[in-house]
Structure formats: structure tokens, C-alpha cells
Amino acid sequence: MIRLTTAAALALSFVPLSACTTMSDGSVNATASSTTVGGAAMYASRNIIENAVNSSDHTTLVAAVKAAGLVETLSGPGPFTVFAPTNDAFAKLPAGTVETLLQPANLTTLQSVLTYHVVPGRVTAAELLAMIKKGGGRARLTTVQGGQLTASVMGGRVMLTDAKGGMAHVTQADVMQSNGVIHVTDAVSIPG
């Protein structure tokens, strides 16, 4: 594993972004192997949905995206940056929350929660870290839902703070897609 400072990571931007697998406070872990999420290889030639359906860590997210009718959108040209909560992240929600959100009567709420995890454009780890640095330790990201996520660095990792004050850490960054990038998170972000 090679640990690079933010400045070095930005200076060495010729390193393929698909090789960057984690995001922390100015460090990027670069490897020569392909990116794997949830035990499945992620291919930069596939779109967000084509890759996500293969991740065993994201079955809840995929089910929610299908229930929300967002498959076509996230299969489209984008580009999108998706902060993708794992199954464990969804399991941290109060009992019954996921089941309630998946009910047809709650479609609008489900769409709001999911699109709160999507930022227009392709924001890589290096770009996000540069935004945090430029913002004096914080970067405000406007989501497709219309709300804001605040990115910062805490405990050596990039953290997203949602409108309710909840925190999600990026546990795997720069999972490149043909229509954007996925950053895996350990919590579900909740819009205001």
C-alpha cells in the first residue's frame, strides 16, 4: 500500500483514478489491482446500476433504487457521484425504516432519500479532498434531491454530514463507472 498526502495525490494525478480505493484525510491508497466492492469486480466500462447489482454489500440499496424507479436514471449518461450506503448502513436505521420506505405509498420519500446520496457530476476523491481544503475544512455538496451534504475530514477519513446532523464515512472511494463514480459509505444520509 502506498500512502500519499493530498498534495502528492493531486500532483500525481496521472495515477489512474480507478486504482484509488479508499478516501481519508489527504491519503489515497493506490493499488494496481481492479476495484472490488462487495466481493464483485467493478468495471469502469459499466454504469452505476450494472456494477451495483453485483455487489453483495449493496443489495438493500439496489432494491431501494428499483422500488424508487431510479434504475433508468442511474443507468443514464450522468455523470453522477453516488455516495452508496452498504447493507450494514441501512441496518443501522431504526427497525422497520427500510420496509416502510419500500412501500409504494412512500415512493416520494424513498426517492428523496436516495437522490440525497447523488451529486451531479463526477467528483473523485482527489477533487473532493481539494474542495474540502479550499473550503477551509468543509465542502458543501448540493445533491440531486436539492439538499446539501457537508464533506469534511474526521478521524483521518472523509465524513459526510447530512441535514439532520448524521454522519457517514467514506469507506471506499473512486469506484469508477462509465457514467460517474461511487464512494461507498457506512451510513445512510437523511435529508432535512
N, C-alpha and C positions, 0 to 999 in steps of 0.2 A: 504494500500500500504506500502511495506517495501522498504526503500531506502538503498542500500548497496554501500559502496565505492568500487573502483576497487579491492583493496587488499582483502576486505572482500568477494567480489564476487568470486575472484579466490580461496580464502581459503574455501569458502563454495560451491565448485564446485559440491558437491553432490546434490544440488538443481537441479531438472530436467530442462534441457535446454528448454524444451517445455513450461515451466512456465514463461520464460523470455519474456516480451512483448515489452519493449522499450529499446533503447540504448541511453545513454547520457554520459557525461564526468565522467565516473567512477561509474555511478549509474545504477543499474539494478532494474526494478520494477518486483517483483515476485508475482504471484497470483496463487491461487490453481485452478482457472477455466481454461477451454480449450481456446486455442487461436482462436480468431475470426478476420477475415480480410474481409473488405467489406461486413459485415453482414452475412458472412458464416463461419461456423466452418471449421478449417483447421485440418486435421488429419495427424499425423506423419506417419501413415501406408500408406498414399497415396503419389504419386510422385508429382513433381512440377506442371506438367500440370493438373493432376487430381484435385489438390486443386485450382490452379489459375483460372480455368474455372468457379468456383463457387463464386469468389469474384466480387461483383458488382463494386468495385473500380479499377478493372484491366481489364475491357472489351477491352480497346484500346490495352493494352499490349498483351492480348490473341489473338486479331485479327491480330496484327503485327507478333506475333510468328507463327501463322498459315500461313500468307501470305509469310513469310520468309522460310517456310519449316523446321522449327526448332522443331516442336512438337515431332517427333520421338527422336531427340537428347535429349531434356529436359525431356522426359519420360524414357530415358535410365538409366542405373545404376549409372552414375555420379561417385562420388558425385560432386555437383555443389553448389556454393554460388551465389544466384541471388539477385542483387540489383534491386528491382522491382518498377519502377515508376508507380504512380497512374494515373487514367484518368485525374485528375487535373494537374498533372505534364506534361502530353502530351499536355493539353490545353494551357499551358504557352508557347509552341513553337510558332514561327511566323505562322500566318494564312496560311493554305494550306500545311504546312510541313508534317503533318501526311498523308494527302491524297496523296501527291506526293511520299512519301516513300512507300506507299502501292501499287503503280503502278508496274506492272510486270517489266517494264524497269528499275526500281530502286532496284531490288532484292539484288544485291551485297551491295549497300549502306545500305539497311534495315538490312541485315544480319550483317554488320559491326557494326551498331548502337546497335543492340540487343545483340550481343555477347560481346560488350564492357561492358555490365552490368553483365556478368557472369565471375566468378573466379573459376578456377579448385579447387576442394576440398570443404570440409565443414568448413567454417570459422564462428564460433559462435561469439556472441557479446563479450563474455569474452576473446576469443582468439584475436579478432580484437583490443580490448582495450589494451591488453597486448602487441600486436605488435606496437601500437601507442606509448605506454610508452617506450618500448625497443628502438624505433627509435627516441627517443628524442622529441616526439610530433607529429611524422608523420610516416605513414606506406605506403609503395608503394605496390600496388596490381597489379600483371600482369593478365590481363584479357584473356579470350579465344580468343578475337579478336587480341590480341598481344600488345595492348596499355596498358598504366598504369593509374590507378586511385590512387590518394593520399588521404588517410584517415587521419583525424585529429579531434581534438575536438574544437568546436567553440560555444560560447554561451551555453555551457552546453550540447551540442548534438554532436554526431558523424557526421562529414561532409565529403563528398567525393568531391574532386576537379578533374575535368576532364582535358583533354589535352588542351581544349580551355579556361580554367580558370573558367568554370561554376561550380556552387556549388549545391550539393544535400545533404539534411539532411536525416538521417535515422530516420523515424518516428515510425516505429515498427520493432523490431528486433527478431531474433530467432524464426521465424515461421518454425518449423522443418518439414522436408519432408522425405520420405523414401529414396530419392536419393540426399539429401542435405539440404540446409536451404535458406529461403527467408528473406531478410531485405527490408522492404517497404521504398521507398524514395519519396521525394516531388518534384523532378526534374528529367528530362531526362539528362543523361550524354552523352556528344558528344565526339567521338574520334577525334584525330588530323588528 
